[in-house]
Amino acid sequence: MNTLFEQLGLASADAQIDQFINTHKLFSDKVKLEDATFWTDAQSEFLREAIRSDSDWSEVVDELNTRLRG
């Protein structure tokens, strides 16, 4: 998760990740992770490509999605 946050250009320490997740919850199943309003265009595209291509990032992106909906 730390490396994903670095890739997204976000603060990547564990406490900072927890703070981000607590601040940016996804409450609707209708909103896809990559379409959330808090991402920049570049972040959205990175997440969309990671999901679409089933890349090495897919597992950690899925974890982020789960944590943002928790």
PDB file of N, CA, C and O in Angstrom:
ATOM      1  N   MET A   1       0.826  -1.188   0.000  1.00  0.00           N
ATOM      2  CA  MET A   1       0.000   0.000   0.000  1.00  0.00           C
ATOM      3  C   MET A   1       0.875   1.258   0.000  1.00  0.00           C
ATOM      4  O   MET A   1       0.553   2.247  -0.659  1.00  0.00           O
ATOM      5  N   ASN A   2       1.967   1.211   0.733  1.00  0.00           N
ATOM      6  CA  ASN A   2       2.859   2.371   0.793  1.00  0.00           C
ATOM      7  C   ASN A   2       3.384   2.724  -0.596  1.00  0.00           C
ATOM      8  O   ASN A   2       3.433   3.896  -0.966  1.00  0.00           O
ATOM      9  N   THR A   3       3.772   1.716  -1.354  1.00  0.00           N
ATOM     10  CA  THR A   3       4.312   1.947  -2.694  1.00  0.00           C
ATOM     11  C   THR A   3       3.238   2.477  -3.636  1.00  0.00           C
ATOM     12  O   THR A   3       3.522   3.325  -4.482  1.00  0.00           O
ATOM     13  N   LEU A   4       2.017   1.992  -3.500  1.00  0.00           N
ATOM     14  CA  LEU A   4       0.916   2.509  -4.319  1.00  0.00           C
ATOM     15  C   LEU A   4       0.706   3.994  -4.041  1.00  0.00           C
ATOM     16  O   LEU A   4       0.552   4.784  -4.972  1.00  0.00           O
ATOM     17  N   PHE A   5       0.700   4.370  -2.782  1.00  0.00           N
ATOM     18  CA  PHE A   5       0.518   5.781  -2.443  1.00  0.00           C
ATOM     19  C   PHE A   5       1.666   6.627  -2.988  1.00  0.00           C
ATOM     20  O   PHE A   5       1.446   7.747  -3.449  1.00  0.00           O
ATOM     21  N   GLU A   6       2.885   6.099  -2.939  1.00  0.00           N
ATOM     22  CA  GLU A   6       4.014   6.807  -3.548  1.00  0.00           C
ATOM     23  C   GLU A   6       3.782   6.983  -5.048  1.00  0.00           C
ATOM     24  O   GLU A   6       4.008   8.063  -5.595  1.00  0.00           O
ATOM     25  N   GLN A   7       3.333   5.925  -5.702  1.00  0.00           N
ATOM     26  CA  GLN A   7       3.076   5.968  -7.143  1.00  0.00           C
ATOM     27  C   GLN A   7       2.003   7.003  -7.479  1.00  0.00           C
ATOM     28  O   GLN A   7       2.059   7.650  -8.525  1.00  0.00           O
ATOM     29  N   LEU A   8       1.029   7.151  -6.586  1.00  0.00           N
ATOM     30  CA  LEU A   8      -0.047   8.120  -6.792  1.00  0.00           C
ATOM     31  C   LEU A   8       0.363   9.543  -6.406  1.00  0.00           C
ATOM     32  O   LEU A   8      -0.407  10.487  -6.581  1.00  0.00           O
ATOM     33  N   GLY A   9       1.582   9.687  -5.879  1.00  0.00           N
ATOM     34  CA  GLY A   9       2.063  11.002  -5.484  1.00  0.00           C
ATOM     35  C   GLY A   9       1.490  11.478  -4.161  1.00  0.00           C
ATOM     36  O   GLY A   9       1.404  12.679  -3.906  1.00  0.00           O
ATOM     37  N   LEU A  10       1.097  10.529  -3.323  1.00  0.00           N
ATOM     38  CA  LEU A  10       0.501  10.850  -2.024  1.00  0.00           C
ATOM     39  C   LEU A  10       1.458  10.493  -0.901  1.00  0.00           C
ATOM     40  O   LEU A  10       2.380   9.697  -1.084  1.00  0.00           O
ATOM     41  N   ALA A  11       1.231  11.087   0.259  1.00  0.00           N
ATOM     42  CA  ALA A  11       2.010  10.741   1.445  1.00  0.00           C
ATOM     43  C   ALA A  11       1.840   9.251   1.709  1.00  0.00           C
ATOM     44  O   ALA A  11       0.725   8.732   1.644  1.00  0.00           O
ATOM     45  N   SER A  12       2.936   8.562   2.007  1.00  0.00           N
ATOM     46  CA  SER A  12       2.890   7.099   1.996  1.00  0.00           C
ATOM     47  C   SER A  12       3.264   6.426   3.311  1.00  0.00           C
ATOM     48  O   SER A  12       3.408   5.204   3.351  1.00  0.00           O
ATOM     49  N   ALA A  13       3.423   7.184   4.373  1.00  0.00           N
ATOM     50  CA  ALA A  13       3.650   6.558   5.680  1.00  0.00           C
ATOM     51  C   ALA A  13       2.341   5.917   6.137  1.00  0.00           C
ATOM     52  O   ALA A  13       1.261   6.383   5.774  1.00  0.00           O
ATOM     53  N   ASP A  14       2.435   4.860   6.926  1.00  0.00           N
ATOM     54  CA  ASP A  14       1.238   4.135   7.358  1.00  0.00           C
ATOM     55  C   ASP A  14       0.188   5.058   7.971  1.00  0.00           C
ATOM     56  O   ASP A  14      -0.992   4.960   7.634  1.00  0.00           O
ATOM     57  N   ALA A  15       0.601   5.946   8.860  1.00  0.00           N
ATOM     58  CA  ALA A  15      -0.341   6.857   9.522  1.00  0.00           C
ATOM     59  C   ALA A  15      -1.001   7.792   8.508  1.00  0.00           C
ATOM     60  O   ALA A  15      -2.180   8.118   8.639  1.00  0.00           O
ATOM     61  N   GLN A  16      -0.246   8.219   7.504  1.00  0.00           N
ATOM     62  CA  GLN A  16      -0.793   9.110   6.479  1.00  0.00           C
ATOM     63  C   GLN A  16      -1.779   8.368   5.581  1.00  0.00           C
ATOM     64  O   GLN A  16      -2.784   8.941   5.159  1.00  0.00           O
ATOM     65  N   ILE A  17      -1.504   7.122   5.293  1.00  0.00           N
ATOM     66  CA  ILE A  17      -2.430   6.305   4.506  1.00  0.00           C
ATOM     67  C   ILE A  17      -3.724   6.113   5.284  1.00  0.00           C
ATOM     68  O   ILE A  17      -4.812   6.266   4.729  1.00  0.00           O
ATOM     69  N   ASP A  18      -3.612   5.779   6.569  1.00  0.00           N
ATOM     70  CA  ASP A  18      -4.808   5.614   7.405  1.00  0.00           C
ATOM     71  C   ASP A  18      -5.625   6.901   7.432  1.00  0.00           C
ATOM     72  O   ASP A  18      -6.852   6.859   7.341  1.00  0.00           O
ATOM     73  N   GLN A  19      -4.955   8.037   7.557  1.00  0.00           N
ATOM     74  CA  GLN A  19      -5.649   9.334   7.567  1.00  0.00           C
ATOM     75  C   GLN A  19      -6.358   9.574   6.241  1.00  0.00           C
ATOM     76  O   GLN A  19      -7.506  10.018   6.226  1.00  0.00           O
ATOM     77  N   PHE A  20      -5.688   9.286   5.130  1.00  0.00           N
ATOM     78  CA  PHE A  20      -6.304   9.457   3.812  1.00  0.00           C
ATOM     79  C   PHE A  20      -7.561   8.601   3.707  1.00  0.00           C
ATOM     80  O   PHE A  20      -8.604   9.078   3.260  1.00  0.00           O
ATOM     81  N   ILE A  21      -7.466   7.354   4.114  1.00  0.00           N
ATOM     82  CA  ILE A  21      -8.599   6.434   4.013  1.00  0.00           C
ATOM     83  C   ILE A  21      -9.742   6.884   4.915  1.00  0.00           C
ATOM     84  O   ILE A  21     -10.905   6.796   4.522  1.00  0.00           O
ATOM     85  N   ASN A  22      -9.435   7.359   6.106  1.00  0.00           N
ATOM     86  CA  ASN A  22     -10.479   7.840   7.013  1.00  0.00           C
ATOM     87  C   ASN A  22     -11.142   9.111   6.501  1.00  0.00           C
ATOM     88  O   ASN A  22     -12.307   9.369   6.805  1.00  0.00           O
ATOM     89  N   THR A  23     -10.416   9.900   5.734  1.00  0.00           N
ATOM     90  CA  THR A  23     -10.928  11.165   5.209  1.00  0.00           C
ATOM     91  C   THR A  23     -11.689  10.986   3.898  1.00  0.00           C
ATOM     92  O   THR A  23     -12.594  11.767   3.603  1.00  0.00           O
ATOM     93  N   HIS A  24     -11.342   9.985   3.118  1.00  0.00           N
ATOM     94  CA  HIS A  24     -11.900   9.803   1.774  1.00  0.00           C
ATOM     95  C   HIS A  24     -12.642   8.474   1.679  1.00  0.00           C
ATOM     96  O   HIS A  24     -12.144   7.528   1.069  1.00  0.00           O
ATOM     97  N   LYS A  25     -13.803   8.398   2.264  1.00  0.00           N
ATOM     98  CA  LYS A  25     -14.596   7.168   2.217  1.00  0.00           C
ATOM     99  C   LYS A  25     -15.464   7.139   0.961  1.00  0.00           C
ATOM    100  O   LYS A  25     -15.932   8.176   0.492  1.00  0.00           O
ATOM    101  N   LEU A  26     -15.668   5.945   0.429  1.00  0.00           N
ATOM    102  CA  LEU A  26     -16.601   5.734  -0.680  1.00  0.00           C
ATOM    103  C   LEU A  26     -17.844   5.065  -0.101  1.00  0.00           C
ATOM    104  O   LEU A  26     -17.799   3.905   0.311  1.00  0.00           O
ATOM    105  N   PHE A  27     -18.946   5.798  -0.073  1.00  0.00           N
ATOM    106  CA  PHE A  27     -20.156   5.293   0.570  1.00  0.00           C
ATOM    107  C   PHE A  27     -21.115   4.629  -0.404  1.00  0.00           C
ATOM    108  O   PHE A  27     -22.018   3.908   0.020  1.00  0.00           O
ATOM    109  N   SER A  28     -20.940   4.853  -1.674  1.00  0.00           N
ATOM    110  CA  SER A  28     -21.848   4.300  -2.669  1.00  0.00           C
ATOM    111  C   SER A  28     -21.138   3.258  -3.522  1.00  0.00           C
ATOM    112  O   SER A  28     -20.028   3.483  -4.005  1.00  0.00           O
ATOM    113  N   ASP A  29     -21.790   2.125  -3.699  1.00  0.00           N
ATOM    114  CA  ASP A  29     -21.243   1.096  -4.587  1.00  0.00           C
ATOM    115  C   ASP A  29     -21.326   1.523  -6.051  1.00  0.00           C
ATOM    116  O   ASP A  29     -20.696   0.913  -6.915  1.00  0.00           O
ATOM    117  N   LYS A  30     -22.102   2.569  -6.325  1.00  0.00           N
ATOM    118  CA  LYS A  30     -22.253   3.049  -7.699  1.00  0.00           C
ATOM    119  C   LYS A  30     -21.024   3.823  -8.176  1.00  0.00           C
ATOM    120  O   LYS A  30     -20.814   3.980  -9.379  1.00  0.00           O
ATOM    121  N   VAL A  31     -20.216   4.305  -7.234  1.00  0.00           N
ATOM    122  CA  VAL A  31     -19.012   5.060  -7.588  1.00  0.00           C
ATOM    123  C   VAL A  31     -17.830   4.098  -7.658  1.00  0.00           C
ATOM    124  O   VAL A  31     -17.472   3.464  -6.666  1.00  0.00           O
ATOM    125  N   LYS A  32     -17.237   4.001  -8.833  1.00  0.00           N
ATOM    126  CA  LYS A  32     -16.043   3.175  -8.984  1.00  0.00           C
ATOM    127  C   LYS A  32     -14.868   3.866  -8.308  1.00  0.00           C
ATOM    128  O   LYS A  32     -14.803   5.094  -8.255  1.00  0.00           O
ATOM    129  N   LEU A  33     -13.951   3.074  -7.798  1.00  0.00           N
ATOM    130  CA  LEU A  33     -12.774   3.620  -7.131  1.00  0.00           C
ATOM    131  C   LEU A  33     -12.096   4.678  -7.986  1.00  0.00           C
ATOM    132  O   LEU A  33     -11.801   5.774  -7.509  1.00  0.00           O
ATOM    133  N   GLU A  34     -11.851   4.354  -9.236  1.00  0.00           N
ATOM    134  CA  GLU A  34     -11.095   5.256 -10.111  1.00  0.00           C
ATOM    135  C   GLU A  34     -11.875   6.510 -10.503  1.00  0.00           C
ATOM    136  O   GLU A  34     -11.293   7.453 -11.040  1.00  0.00           O
ATOM    137  N   ASP A  35     -13.187   6.535 -10.242  1.00  0.00           N
ATOM    138  CA  ASP A  35     -14.017   7.691 -10.574  1.00  0.00           C
ATOM    139  C   ASP A  35     -14.300   8.594  -9.377  1.00  0.00           C
ATOM    140  O   ASP A  35     -15.022   9.583  -9.508  1.00  0.00           O
ATOM    141  N   ALA A  36     -13.746   8.268  -8.225  1.00  0.00           N
ATOM    142  CA  ALA A  36     -13.967   9.097  -7.037  1.00  0.00           C
ATOM    143  C   ALA A  36     -13.446  10.509  -7.286  1.00  0.00           C
ATOM    144  O   ALA A  36     -12.433  10.703  -7.958  1.00  0.00           O
ATOM    145  N   THR A  37     -14.149  11.481  -6.737  1.00  0.00           N
ATOM    146  CA  THR A  37     -13.837  12.883  -7.021  1.00  0.00           C
ATOM    147  C   THR A  37     -12.541  13.367  -6.392  1.00  0.00           C
ATOM    148  O   THR A  37     -12.039  14.426  -6.769  1.00  0.00           O
ATOM    149  N   PHE A  38     -11.989  12.627  -5.451  1.00  0.00           N
ATOM    150  CA  PHE A  38     -10.783  13.100  -4.772  1.00  0.00           C
ATOM    151  C   PHE A  38      -9.494  12.761  -5.511  1.00  0.00           C
ATOM    152  O   PHE A  38      -8.420  13.183  -5.082  1.00  0.00           O
ATOM    153  N   TRP A  39      -9.569  12.013  -6.608  1.00  0.00           N
ATOM    154  CA  TRP A  39      -8.366  11.707  -7.392  1.00  0.00           C
ATOM    155  C   TRP A  39      -8.123  12.783  -8.427  1.00  0.00           C
ATOM    156  O   TRP A  39      -9.066  13.403  -8.919  1.00  0.00           O
ATOM    157  N   THR A  40      -6.866  13.009  -8.759  1.00  0.00           N
ATOM    158  CA  THR A  40      -6.544  13.835  -9.922  1.00  0.00           C
ATOM    159  C   THR A  40      -6.800  12.996 -11.176  1.00  0.00           C
ATOM    160  O   THR A  40      -7.007  11.786 -11.086  1.00  0.00           O
ATOM    161  N   ASP A  41      -6.784  13.633 -12.326  1.00  0.00           N
ATOM    162  CA  ASP A  41      -6.970  12.891 -13.581  1.00  0.00           C
ATOM    163  C   ASP A  41      -5.902  11.816 -13.746  1.00  0.00           C
ATOM    164  O   ASP A  41      -6.203  10.695 -14.156  1.00  0.00           O
ATOM    165  N   ALA A  42      -4.663  12.152 -13.429  1.00  0.00           N
ATOM    166  CA  ALA A  42      -3.561  11.189 -13.572  1.00  0.00           C
ATOM    167  C   ALA A  42      -3.723  10.019 -12.607  1.00  0.00           C
ATOM    168  O   ALA A  42      -3.471   8.873 -12.979  1.00  0.00           O
ATOM    169  N   GLN A  43      -4.133  10.290 -11.393  1.00  0.00           N
ATOM    170  CA  GLN A  43      -4.349   9.214 -10.421  1.00  0.00           C
ATOM    171  C   GLN A  43      -5.486   8.306 -10.879  1.00  0.00           C
ATOM    172  O   GLN A  43      -5.376   7.083 -10.801  1.00  0.00           O
ATOM    173  N   SER A  44      -6.570   8.900 -11.354  1.00  0.00           N
ATOM    174  CA  SER A  44      -7.704   8.116 -11.855  1.00  0.00           C
ATOM    175  C   SER A  44      -7.281   7.213 -13.001  1.00  0.00           C
ATOM    176  O   SER A  44      -7.647   6.039 -13.042  1.00  0.00           O
ATOM    177  N   GLU A  45      -6.520   7.757 -13.919  1.00  0.00           N
ATOM    178  CA  GLU A  45      -6.067   6.967 -15.067  1.00  0.00           C
ATOM    179  C   GLU A  45      -5.155   5.829 -14.631  1.00  0.00           C
ATOM    180  O   GLU A  45      -5.267   4.717 -15.146  1.00  0.00           O
ATOM    181  N   PHE A  46      -4.261   6.090 -13.697  1.00  0.00           N
ATOM    182  CA  PHE A  46      -3.380   5.041 -13.191  1.00  0.00           C
ATOM    183  C   PHE A  46      -4.204   3.916 -12.564  1.00  0.00           C
ATOM    184  O   PHE A  46      -3.962   2.742 -12.845  1.00  0.00           O
ATOM    185  N   LEU A  47      -5.169   4.265 -11.723  1.00  0.00           N
ATOM    186  CA  LEU A  47      -6.007   3.251 -11.072  1.00  0.00           C
ATOM    187  C   LEU A  47      -6.834   2.485 -12.101  1.00  0.00           C
ATOM    188  O   LEU A  47      -6.950   1.262 -12.021  1.00  0.00           O
ATOM    189  N   ARG A  48      -7.402   3.196 -13.059  1.00  0.00           N
ATOM    190  CA  ARG A  48      -8.207   2.560 -14.109  1.00  0.00           C
ATOM    191  C   ARG A  48      -7.363   1.545 -14.884  1.00  0.00           C
ATOM    192  O   ARG A  48      -7.812   0.429 -15.142  1.00  0.00           O
ATOM    193  N   GLU A  49      -6.154   1.931 -15.250  1.00  0.00           N
ATOM    194  CA  GLU A  49      -5.268   1.037 -16.005  1.00  0.00           C
ATOM    195  C   GLU A  49      -4.831  -0.153 -15.154  1.00  0.00           C
ATOM    196  O   GLU A  49      -4.743  -1.272 -15.659  1.00  0.00           O
ATOM    197  N   ALA A  50      -4.560   0.073 -13.888  1.00  0.00           N
ATOM    198  CA  ALA A  50      -4.160  -1.022 -12.998  1.00  0.00           C
ATOM    199  C   ALA A  50      -5.266  -2.061 -12.889  1.00  0.00           C
ATOM    200  O   ALA A  50      -4.999  -3.262 -12.883  1.00  0.00           O
ATOM    201  N   ILE A  51      -6.502  -1.599 -12.804  1.00  0.00           N
ATOM    202  CA  ILE A  51      -7.646  -2.510 -12.706  1.00  0.00           C
ATOM    203  C   ILE A  51      -7.879  -3.206 -14.040  1.00  0.00           C
ATOM    204  O   ILE A  51      -8.076  -4.420 -14.083  1.00  0.00           O
ATOM    205  N   ARG A  52      -7.857  -2.452 -15.115  1.00  0.00           N
ATOM    206  CA  ARG A  52      -8.161  -2.988 -16.446  1.00  0.00           C
ATOM    207  C   ARG A  52      -7.136  -4.026 -16.895  1.00  0.00           C
ATOM    208  O   ARG A  52      -7.498  -5.054 -17.467  1.00  0.00           O
ATOM    209  N   SER A  53      -5.879  -3.762 -16.638  1.00  0.00           N
ATOM    210  CA  SER A  53      -4.825  -4.628 -17.163  1.00  0.00           C
ATOM    211  C   SER A  53      -4.474  -5.781 -16.234  1.00  0.00           C
ATOM    212  O   SER A  53      -3.639  -6.621 -16.567  1.00  0.00           O
ATOM    213  N   ASP A  54      -5.112  -5.821 -15.068  1.00  0.00           N
ATOM    214  CA  ASP A  54      -4.795  -6.851 -14.077  1.00  0.00           C
ATOM    215  C   ASP A  54      -3.284  -6.893 -13.841  1.00  0.00           C
ATOM    216  O   ASP A  54      -2.667  -7.958 -13.833  1.00  0.00           O
ATOM    217  N   SER A  55      -2.713  -5.712 -13.652  1.00  0.00           N
ATOM    218  CA  SER A  55      -1.269  -5.563 -13.483  1.00  0.00           C
ATOM    219  C   SER A  55      -0.825  -5.973 -12.086  1.00  0.00           C
ATOM    220  O   SER A  55      -1.623  -6.428 -11.267  1.00  0.00           O
ATOM    221  N   ASP A  56       0.464  -5.802 -11.837  1.00  0.00           N
ATOM    222  CA  ASP A  56       1.009  -6.088 -10.509  1.00  0.00           C
ATOM    223  C   ASP A  56       0.354  -5.225  -9.438  1.00  0.00           C
ATOM    224  O   ASP A  56       0.359  -5.582  -8.260  1.00  0.00           O
ATOM    225  N   TRP A  57      -0.204  -4.103  -9.840  1.00  0.00           N
ATOM    226  CA  TRP A  57      -0.847  -3.185  -8.900  1.00  0.00           C
ATOM    227  C   TRP A  57      -2.261  -3.629  -8.524  1.00  0.00           C
ATOM    228  O   TRP A  57      -2.812  -3.130  -7.543  1.00  0.00           O
ATOM    229  N   SER A  58      -2.856  -4.542  -9.266  1.00  0.00           N
ATOM    230  CA  SER A  58      -4.268  -4.882  -9.090  1.00  0.00           C
ATOM    231  C   SER A  58      -4.625  -5.288  -7.670  1.00  0.00           C
ATOM    232  O   SER A  58      -5.638  -4.844  -7.131  1.00  0.00           O
ATOM    233  N   GLU A  59      -3.810  -6.119  -7.071  1.00  0.00           N
ATOM    234  CA  GLU A  59      -4.120  -6.618  -5.730  1.00  0.00           C
ATOM    235  C   GLU A  59      -4.150  -5.490  -4.703  1.00  0.00           C
ATOM    236  O   GLU A  59      -5.071  -5.419  -3.889  1.00  0.00           O
ATOM    237  N   VAL A  60      -3.169  -4.623  -4.735  1.00  0.00           N
ATOM    238  CA  VAL A  60      -3.122  -3.526  -3.761  1.00  0.00           C
ATOM    239  C   VAL A  60      -4.200  -2.482  -4.071  1.00  0.00           C
ATOM    240  O   VAL A  60      -4.722  -1.857  -3.148  1.00  0.00           O
ATOM    241  N   VAL A  61      -4.541  -2.281  -5.335  1.00  0.00           N
ATOM    242  CA  VAL A  61      -5.638  -1.381  -5.692  1.00  0.00           C
ATOM    243  C   VAL A  61      -6.953  -1.953  -5.173  1.00  0.00           C
ATOM    244  O   VAL A  61      -7.793  -1.202  -4.677  1.00  0.00           O
ATOM    245  N   ASP A  62      -7.147  -3.256  -5.277  1.00  0.00           N
ATOM    246  CA  ASP A  62      -8.336  -3.902  -4.714  1.00  0.00           C
ATOM    247  C   ASP A  62      -8.395  -3.717  -3.199  1.00  0.00           C
ATOM    248  O   ASP A  62      -9.463  -3.473  -2.639  1.00  0.00           O
ATOM    249  N   GLU A  63      -7.251  -3.832  -2.548  1.00  0.00           N
ATOM    250  CA  GLU A  63      -7.195  -3.621  -1.098  1.00  0.00           C
ATOM    251  C   GLU A  63      -7.580  -2.185  -0.750  1.00  0.00           C
ATOM    252  O   GLU A  63      -8.331  -1.954   0.198  1.00  0.00           O
ATOM    253  N   LEU A  64      -7.071  -1.227  -1.510  1.00  0.00           N
ATOM    254  CA  LEU A  64      -7.424   0.172  -1.285  1.00  0.00           C
ATOM    255  C   LEU A  64      -8.924   0.375  -1.468  1.00  0.00           C
ATOM    256  O   LEU A  64      -9.562   1.047  -0.658  1.00  0.00           O
ATOM    257  N   ASN A  65      -9.482  -0.194  -2.510  1.00  0.00           N
ATOM    258  CA  ASN A  65     -10.916  -0.095  -2.768  1.00  0.00           C
ATOM    259  C   ASN A  65     -11.712  -0.624  -1.571  1.00  0.00           C
ATOM    260  O   ASN A  65     -12.668   0.012  -1.127  1.00  0.00           O
ATOM    261  N   THR A  66     -11.319  -1.770  -1.063  1.00  0.00           N
ATOM    262  CA  THR A  66     -11.998  -2.369   0.090  1.00  0.00           C
ATOM    263  C   THR A  66     -11.889  -1.475   1.317  1.00  0.00           C
ATOM    264  O   THR A  66     -12.874  -1.260   2.024  1.00  0.00           O
ATOM    265  N   ARG A  67     -10.706  -0.963   1.566  1.00  0.00           N
ATOM    266  CA  ARG A  67     -10.506  -0.116   2.749  1.00  0.00           C
ATOM    267  C   ARG A  67     -11.270   1.199   2.645  1.00  0.00           C
ATOM    268  O   ARG A  67     -11.760   1.701   3.656  1.00  0.00           O
ATOM    269  N   LEU A  68     -11.382   1.762   1.460  1.00  0.00           N
ATOM    270  CA  LEU A  68     -12.131   3.006   1.295  1.00  0.00           C
ATOM    271  C   LEU A  68     -13.633   2.791   1.451  1.00  0.00           C
ATOM    272  O   LEU A  68     -14.369   3.741   1.718  1.00  0.00           O
ATOM    273  N   ARG A  69     -14.085   1.580   1.292  1.00  0.00           N
ATOM    274  CA  ARG A  69     -15.513   1.266   1.432  1.00  0.00           C
ATOM    275  C   ARG A  69     -15.858   0.700   2.811  1.00  0.00           C
ATOM    276  O   ARG A  69     -17.028   0.479   3.123  1.00  0.00           O
ATOM    277  N   GLY A  70     -14.832   0.469   3.632  1.00  0.00           N
ATOM    278  CA  GLY A  70     -15.025  -0.154   4.943  1.00  0.00           C
ATOM    279  C   GLY A  70     -15.575   0.751   6.000  1.00  0.00           C
ATOM    280  O   GLY A  70     -15.775   0.323   7.137  1.00  0.00           O
TER     281      GLY A  70
END
